Amino acid sequence: MLRWYLIHTKPAAEPVAQANLERQGYEVYFPRLLQPVLRRARWRDAVVALFPRYLFLRLDEGRQTLSPVRSSVGVASIVRFGATFAIVPDAVIGELRSREQPESGLHRLRSRRSLKAGTAVRITVGPLAGLEGVFEREAGADRVVLLLNLLGRESSVRVPAGFVVPRLAM
């Protein structure tokens, strides 16, 4: 019987764990993400883990055992709930694989916002709700930097992207 298990890796050791587990004959799925990253004042695409510190391992329960997995280089542990190992449904892995780009095997986050630098915005949620400012730039996959007038001074503030809407949309 084939089942997917969730493997917790050591920090930044997903590729090492994947290589070692595959060398031992296990099928491993390591979903990766193409994400824009600011390096040396330039935006570049970097390949990062979709789920940092996690891999999926497919085990043929009649033929393979989880014992060698625990001591493999790069593996921290096998995720469990109490005494039971976490089993990931095949449908979850299938859905993740269907969302990959076919040519590269990488996931890509779709930007839900179409804000440009200088766009007037309003914060709708959180402790800063109701404040208006100017969109400066994106700060990662789910945060934005806004220029707000706080206490008579212009300040750059990072907030979750979902908290911000263009001022005209209000």
VEXKOLDO-888952 format. One line per field, with one value per residue (C-alpha): x, y, z; residue number from 1. Coordinates in nm, 2 decimals. Layout:
N
u = c(X, ...) .
v = c(Y, ...) .
w = c(Z, ...) .
num = c(NUM, ...) .
END
This chain:
170
u = c(0.00, 0.14, 0.10, 0.25, 0.41, 0.52, 0.89, 1.03, 1.38, 1.66, 1.68, 1.75, 1.83, 1.54, 1.75, 2.00, 1.72, 1.56, 1.88, 1.96, 1.60, 1.59, 1.93, 1.77, 1.49, 1.21, 0.99, 1.02, 0.81, 0.97, 0.74, 0.94, 0.83, 0.97, 0.96, 1.09, 1.36, 1.54, 1.92, 2.17, 1.90, 1.77, 1.46, 1.55, 1.36, 1.48, 1.37, 1.26, 1.07, 0.69, 0.67, 1.00, 1.15, 0.90, 0.91, 0.66, 0.77, 0.59, 0.63, 0.54, 0.43, 0.47, 0.82, 0.97, 0.99, 1.02, 1.31, 1.59, 1.41, 1.45, 1.83, 1.88, 2.10, 1.89, 1.59, 1.48, 1.18, 0.87, 0.56, 0.32, 0.00, 0.05, 0.18, 0.04, 0.24, 0.08, -0.05, -0.11, -0.39, -0.30, -0.54, -0.34, -0.02, -0.21, -0.35, 0.00, 0.15, -0.13, -0.05, 0.31, 0.44, 0.47, 0.81, 0.99, 0.81, 0.79, 0.50, 0.44, 0.23, -0.02, -0.03, -0.39, -0.32, -0.24, -0.10, 0.17, 0.42, 0.25, -0.10, -0.32, -0.44, -0.64, -0.58, -0.91, -0.81, -0.60, -0.47, -0.41, -0.75, -0.88, -0.54, -0.46, -0.12, 0.07, 0.18, 0.56, 0.64, 0.58, 0.78, 0.77, 0.48, 0.21, 0.33, 0.35, 0.53, 0.32, 0.42, 0.20, 0.18, 0.20, 0.23, 0.33, 0.61, 0.63, 0.69, 0.74, 0.52, 0.50, 0.15, -0.02, -0.12, -0.47, -0.52, -0.48, -0.72, -0.68, -0.84, -1.07, -1.22, -1.37) .
v = c(0.00, 0.34, 0.63, 0.98, 1.09, 1.44, 1.47, 1.76, 1.85, 2.04, 2.41, 2.48, 2.10, 2.01, 1.93, 1.73, 1.53, 1.48, 1.35, 1.11, 0.97, 0.92, 0.75, 0.50, 0.42, 0.64, 0.86, 1.22, 1.52, 1.86, 2.15, 2.46, 2.82, 3.08, 3.40, 3.75, 3.85, 4.18, 4.12, 4.40, 4.65, 4.44, 4.22, 3.86, 3.54, 3.28, 2.92, 2.86, 2.58, 2.61, 2.46, 2.55, 2.25, 2.00, 1.72, 1.46, 1.09, 0.81, 0.48, 0.13, -0.01, -0.37, -0.32, -0.02, 0.10, 0.44, 0.34, 0.46, 0.78, 0.91, 0.88, 1.01, 1.32, 1.63, 1.48, 1.62, 1.40, 1.24, 1.45, 1.27, 1.34, 1.17, 0.82, 0.82, 0.94, 1.21, 1.06, 1.30, 1.21, 1.14, 1.41, 1.68, 1.57, 1.55, 1.90, 2.04, 1.88, 2.00, 2.36, 2.34, 2.50, 2.20, 2.31, 2.39, 2.20, 2.52, 2.69, 3.06, 3.29, 3.49, 3.86, 3.94, 4.32, 4.55, 4.84, 5.05, 5.27, 5.60, 5.46, 5.61, 5.33, 5.27, 5.02, 4.83, 4.58, 4.57, 4.83, 5.08, 5.04, 5.36, 5.52, 5.63, 5.63, 5.57, 5.23, 5.21, 4.85, 4.48, 4.32, 3.95, 3.73, 3.86, 4.20, 4.55, 4.87, 5.18, 5.54, 5.68, 6.02, 5.92, 6.20, 6.45, 6.24, 6.03, 5.67, 5.34, 5.07, 4.70, 4.55, 4.23, 4.28, 4.17, 4.47, 4.73, 4.84, 5.13, 5.44, 5.47, 5.13, 5.26) .
w = c(0.00, -0.11, 0.13, 0.16, 0.48, 0.59, 0.67, 0.88, 0.77, 0.94, 0.86, 0.49, 0.44, 0.21, -0.09, 0.12, 0.27, -0.06, -0.22, 0.07, 0.08, -0.30, -0.28, -0.04, -0.28, -0.15, -0.37, -0.24, -0.34, -0.27, -0.39, -0.47, -0.54, -0.77, -0.56, -0.63, -0.38, -0.33, -0.34, -0.38, -0.46, -0.75, -0.77, -0.88, -0.89, -0.63, -0.59, -0.23, -0.06, -0.09, 0.26, 0.44, 0.63, 0.49, 0.23, 0.13, 0.12, -0.05, 0.13, -0.01, 0.33, 0.23, 0.10, 0.28, 0.64, 0.80, 1.03, 0.80, 0.72, 1.08, 1.07, 0.72, 0.67, 0.66, 0.82, 1.16, 1.22, 1.07, 1.15, 1.38, 1.58, 1.91, 1.83, 1.48, 1.18, 0.97, 0.64, 0.36, 0.12, -0.24, -0.35, -0.17, -0.35, -0.68, -0.63, -0.55, -0.86, -1.08, -0.98, -1.08, -1.40, -1.63, -1.78, -1.46, -1.19, -0.98, -0.82, -0.88, -0.66, -0.85, -0.74, -0.64, -0.64, -0.92, -0.72, -0.86, -0.67, -0.58, -0.57, -0.30, -0.06, 0.25, 0.52, 0.59, 0.86, 1.18, 1.42, 1.14, 0.99, 0.84, 0.77, 0.42, 0.26, -0.06, -0.19, -0.21, -0.30, -0.24, 0.05, -0.02, -0.12, 0.12, 0.26, 0.12, 0.22, 0.25, 0.32, 0.59, 0.76, 1.13, 1.40, 1.14, 0.99, 0.68, 0.78, 0.58, 0.73, 0.63, 0.65, 0.51, 0.15, 0.22, 0.46, 0.18, -0.10, -0.35, -0.21, -0.52, -0.44, -0.12) .
num = c(1, 2, 3, 4, 5, 6, 7, 8, 9, 10, 11, 12, 13, 14, 15, 16, 17, 18, 19, 20, 21, 22, 23, 24, 25, 26, 27, 28, 29, 30, 31, 32, 33, 34, 35, 36, 37, 38, 39, 40, 41, 42, 43, 44, 45, 46, 47, 48, 49, 50, 51, 52, 53, 54, 55, 56, 57, 58, 59, 60, 61, 62, 63, 64, 65, 66, 67, 68, 69, 70, 71, 72, 73, 74, 75, 76, 77, 78, 79, 80, 81, 82, 83, 84, 85, 86, 87, 88, 89, 90, 91, 92, 93, 94, 95, 96, 97, 98, 99, 100, 101, 102, 103, 104, 105, 106, 107, 108, 109, 110, 111, 112, 113, 114, 115, 116, 117, 118, 119, 120, 121, 122, 123, 124, 125, 126, 127, 128, 129, 130, 131, 132, 133, 134, 135, 136, 137, 138, 139, 140, 141, 142, 143, 144, 145, 146, 147, 148, 149, 150, 151, 152, 153, 154, 155, 156, 157, 158, 159, 160, 161, 162, 163, 164, 165, 166, 167, 168, 169, 170) .
END
